[in-house]
Amino acid sequence: MTRLPTRLWLDGLRRNVTTNGGFATIIAKGEPVAGAVILILRGRDSHVSAWARTNLGDGTVDWRALVENEPEDSKKLEETLEKQRRYDPDLWLIELDIPDPAQFIADLASVS
């Protein structure tokens, strides 16, 4: 099974987010074909979460919470992202400002 290159998948994600009233920003560009992805989800309630896209090896993808529902001023997000970037410098970091982060990740998991 051929996997969609990360860059193309992210282009579609950004269009989807923008179409639905959100805002998507690339914080760090990663490897365009097979780079790992972390989504930073900022909700309208001043909380932030971070989710890592994990390829399961059988053509399916899962989403794993790295940080969930932390206050925006929490250092936990920054520390987690720094650790992930040290481990994988070709990692994509995408920040999404969306109305309902929990629902967004649930919807994303159901189609990935």
Secondary structure, DSSP 4 states (H G I P E B T S, - for coil): -PPPPHHHHHHHHHHHHHHTT-EEEEEE---TTT--EEEEEE-TTSEEEEEEEEE-SSS-EEEEEEEEEEETT-HHHHHHHHHHHHH-TT-EEEEEE-S-HHHHHHHHHHH-
